Amino acid sequence: MSTLFRIPEVQGVTKATAKQQMLKQLVCTNAPEQALRYHGFRTIAGVDEVGRGALFGPVVAAAVILPEKVGVLSRMGLTDSKQLDRKQREKLDRKVRKMALAFAVVAVDAETIDRINIYQASRLAMRLACEQLTVTPDHLIIDALHIDYPCQQTKLYYGDALCLSIAAASVIAKVYRDALCRELDKQFPQYGLASHKGYATPEHRKALKEHGPCPLHRRSFAPVLAADPEAALDAQLDLDDMFDELPPEELASDELVAAEIAPGGTSTDDPVNVLSV
């Protein structure tokens, strides 16, 4: 089940600006949850991630099961966390944590992101968050994704701006990740993490060029790789070593190599580093 909104084309306005204008006009309600309850679902979890586009640190996902009555969250202005300022997010974070039937937050680190790719790491973080809920959901509403979790799911585009449960997950995940970046800024002050939270701002790109990446940067992301030429050489050497170790009969079989290597370039059996909250 999925719902798609298309961004209207406006002459003389960039697509990014049009998207922001459109998102501000959307109304975040519990209508999606009410529709699902009409069809018999009772424990509905909203799921979302933050930090997917950052160059630094983990991708963080949250899953939240709200009670049926959520009018107070609407009155407080709960919506997509990116549309809120820090004070609003932190106030809503406290309220959601207090009234939720269950919630969970999981962070998947940069090393794992580099190993399995950011898309799979985001899906992994969402699945692990759902698995750690103390109340088992019978339906998931997710912002534009499906995940490997054994219950029915609704993929709702721009869900964090339309659905209170997804917005609640968005807020909890962002408040957690922002606080983590402010703490890590003390350990790596040269990058200005407290201000940009690891995203690819001009300030962050400049710091990468001046200081190079730290161990928590995502080396599979082009701006980070470009700032660390040795990493690019190491990556090529690792790839060469991988093929040198294979016997000739395996090197001749593209199908075998494709079957054994995950999309991120590594075995799907590799360990995964996560932080549960």
Steps between C-alpha positions, in 0.01 A plus 500: 500500500654835406403862445685742271493879479662673201668837531327749268724684254495876551659723240796697632528293823760229559381149576652515850320825579173366360537191717551706816199716417289191439610332825405806702148481360449136597297430815634235737213301657413154627276432198726217372488327839122544524455347155708200605302460822184494290649194329569327830859594584564606860873540574625722218864606502629806318858452378751753368875564471726805516856558388475312173669778301765594757872449438572425866369270769217249518165479332238496776152348483210508742174308526209641702161358592267781606169465686176555314446848646778730380329839483757655732779421251305666220446808715872509580577510127652155451619459141813411302797568730677696225219758510549562875766689692706342779281629783183367336658162425630448852166596655318258269762231564426510874125490439515211253722294729260563787178406321614231252387144559849396386799652323852395404803672348788327319819644348697317230858625485707637214708184467187296434366765261821473298478121501138446397411845348282776643172369359542158659631657823187717522275198451703307758469777759122514445462123532705486819299786650177309431646183649586683822151637561358365826157481333484291181354705212243347267556766231782736406470840335835594348625808320551373142651158580414139564712301745555135587257477789224237530186714497302701249644838402392826342761694302396864526693759299565820700361301789686702763299806388168314471486238777539572872653160577772544238555862609543380860765250387669773296517733799633237742765385254615853416517620860711196585734537200542876542593454867751231401661732243527781756674256736735374227583862415697507826709207376539634145469882532677570170192405293230720657267205558291684759372736232450282190458155664724334246319612185682618187498875568773724353647528851521122535646448151765763569594331829527165323744647249707661776506216754399188308232262628488354850412136581129586521472644149330292231778412260262359242362853447669690217587827685668299779686275257616804304646649819702184571698382193662219701155355568429482127831317447427263791156426357653407163767285667233320707304432183811365325584281800147360506529377143859378548378270778233335283593180311492524118176308467319752725650800320347365181151494647338843519180341628677339796671824604171692467321243715757515779549878519231728639405827323734698726791284388525264799361176628149525644625293795737773620437621856304821543584771755194664645416710801161447659342765718 
